[in-house]
């Protein structure tokens, strides 16, 4: 038996099953099938709603995936020793990135339903739109190029993070997983030498990944959310968007670590690590709310038409209720609960709050996208949206399951930073 927060290499390697459990595979496959069926039915019955739901889920899950990889880079930059044994769980979100890229390309076929500026030469105020930017070909071309760049940076980071452990992991694998592990561990020069080499690479790569994440996710916010309200200007919204994705990844880490702890016996994290993760979530809940308020306040007191058009659409009727719900789920309730130390230190409590944050962010993405392009009245939230969301959830879960059954979920050798954990409150 191991004590909380302590583990041996053998215990970590024993969690590498090399296959997805049959029950989990059945559930994930069923979710994906429901999503495909729901999307097809939506295309036939209500294509506008189908593509809206597709875009909302692409933004939510893609942001979660990229920010999950960023967690390791953040630990490297901040010398966060407490998180070095947790970063593999967050990094697993990056397994969704190949699917995300393909899903972005598929989005092209729905551009007529989600880009309201197509065929319009002017914005809501009658001012001409810049043709160099408002171009379908331009949007998807630059999106494909910059997402490829960001996702490549993520994969390089994942490669050097995992490489020191792949020689040991390969012994537990077979088939294509063994081939992948052998490829990642080719030219292996010994565990400590490989860990030192990985650290040297990741020290240089981490700031590049962080800057690339901020810049390219900002571009995604501009092209796939801000452009849906032609003429709307906000210099804060891109930061609000990528900080939201980062906070959702922290919440996702808390949920996944708790699930592994409960169902797989992966009780490898000490109490102070849960406490630090809870404090980080608490801090970014406040920072996210600060960005939201910093954007809203000048729009409200300035009453500038080019900026109020976005807020007005989300402040009337049922959309006001949606806005209140996501703000309460992402900030108000987490703030009032995470202020207590016990909530941050007890995994089930922390995971419950984190799950609420994830739900709140899905509603926030839905509220950011749909009012800009939905003209039929009411809130189009029903069976189509639920089924498409379940399909994305199943695909995300399948990608993560492949990662979790192929790679060690806890590092055998520290590849991001060296040092010892501090002793927090118990």
Buried (B, 14 or more C-beta within 10 A) or exposed (E): EEEBBEBEBEBBBEBBBBBBEEEBEEBBEEBBBBBBEBBEBBBEEBBBBBBBBBBBBBBBBBBBBBBBBBBBBBBBBEEBBBBBBBBBBBBBBBBBBEBBBEBBEEBBEBBEBBBBBEEEEEBBEEEEBEEEEBBEEEBBEBBBEBBEEBBEBBBBBBBBBBBBBBBBBBEBBEEEBBEBBBEBBEEBEEBEEBBBBBBEBBEEBBEEBBEBBBBBBBBBBBBBBBBBBBBBEBEBBBBBBBBBBBBBBBBBBBBBBBBBBEEEEBBBBBBBBBBBBBBBBBEBBEBBBBBBEEBBEEBBEEEEEBBBBBBEBBBEEEBEEBBEBBBBBBBBBBBEBBEEEEBBBBBEBBBBBBBBBBBBBBBBBBBBBBBBBBEEEEBBBEEBBBBBBBBBBBBBBBBBBBBBBBBBBBBBBBBBBEEEBEEBEE
